Amino acid sequence: MEEKKRYTAEELAEFKEIILQKLEKAKQDFDILKKTITHSESNDTEDTSPTFKVLEEGAATLSKEEAGRLAQRQQKFIQHLQAALIRIENKTYGVCRETGKLISKERLRAVPHATLSIDAKKNQR
């Protein structure tokens, strides 16, 4: 039996649904992080006495920096998911960019934006 080179349209539709669900959740999380950074919908020390403001300033700065880092990671994740959708449209989704073989369904269900098979990923180290 010949080894499959690509996933079928039905299989690609299944992966597309998984990616769209993850993309929606990722965008919601990104919006929450953006609001944290910009203090929109916030109830912080801005509306309390100046004494608390001085005490909270350091913690707020650290929190903002952490939220910024998380937002950057989330944005990168969104970009990877969007790229996976393009690969689905191009019918190249699920093909390892190192080996040219199909990435296992199990791996794609766990990491739907994966571009490397497990073997190729291990060889990168």
N, C-alpha and C positions, 0 to 999 in steps of 0.2 A: 504494500500500500504506500502510495506517495505521501510524503510529508506535506501538510497544509502550509501554504505561503501567506495566506491572509484569512482574516475572520470573515464569516458570512455577513450578509446585510442584517440578519436577525440578531446575530451576536453583537454586531456593531451598535444596533439599536439598544440592546441591553446595556452596553457600556455607556452609551450616550445618556441614557436615563440616570445611571449612577453618577456620571460626571455633572449633569445638570443639577441634581439634588445637592451634591457637594458644593457646586459653584454658588447656588442660592444661599446655602448656609455660610459659606466663606464670605460672601458679600455682606450678609447681615452682621457677621462678626467684625468685618472691616469697618462698617458704619459705626458700630458700637465703639471700636477703638478710636476712630476719628473724633467721635463726640467726647470721649474721655480726654483726648489731647486738647481739643478746642474748648473744653468746659461747657459745651452747650448741654442743656438739660442737667445742669449741675447744681448741687446744693452744698457747695464747699464753704470755705471761710470768707468768701467774698461778702456774704450776707450776715456775718457775725462780727463780734468785737475785734478790734485791731490786735489785742493780746493773742488771741488764738491764731490770727493770721501769721504772726511772727513764728510761732511754734510749728505751724503746719507747712510753712513755705518750703523747707528742706525736703520734707516727705512728699509734697506735691511735685517738686521738681524731679525727684527720683521716679515717682509714679508716672509722670509725663514722659520721661526718657524711656522707661520700660514699655509704656504703651506705644511709643513711637517705634521702638524696635519690633514689637509684636505686629504693629500695623504694616511695617515694611515686609516682614515675613509673610503676613497674610496676603499682601498685594502680590508678592512673588508667587504664592500658591495659586491665586486667582489667575495669574498669567499662565502658569503651567497647565491649569485646567482648561483655559481657553485654547491653548495650543493643542491640547489633546482633542478638543472638539474639531479643530481644523484638520487634524490627522484623520479623524473619523470621516469627515467630509471627503478627504483625499483618498480614503480607503488604505491609508498607510498605518492606521492605528494598530498597536499591539505588535509591531514588528521591531525587534531589537535593533538599535542603530549600530551596534558593534558586530553582532553575528548574522543579522539578516533573518534570523529564525523568529518564530512566534514566541512572544512572552506568554507565560502560562496565564490562564484565566484567573486562577487563584491570586496571583500577584497583581493582576490588573484590577481585580475586585477590591483588593486591599489598598493598592496605590494606583488609582486609575490614570494618573498622569505619567506613569513610569515609561521610560524610553529604553531601558536596559533590562535584559533577562537577569535572573538571579545569578547565573554563571558569569555573565559579563560584568555584573556589579561586583562580584567577589574578585574577579581578575583585576579590577581597578585599584585595589589596595596595594 
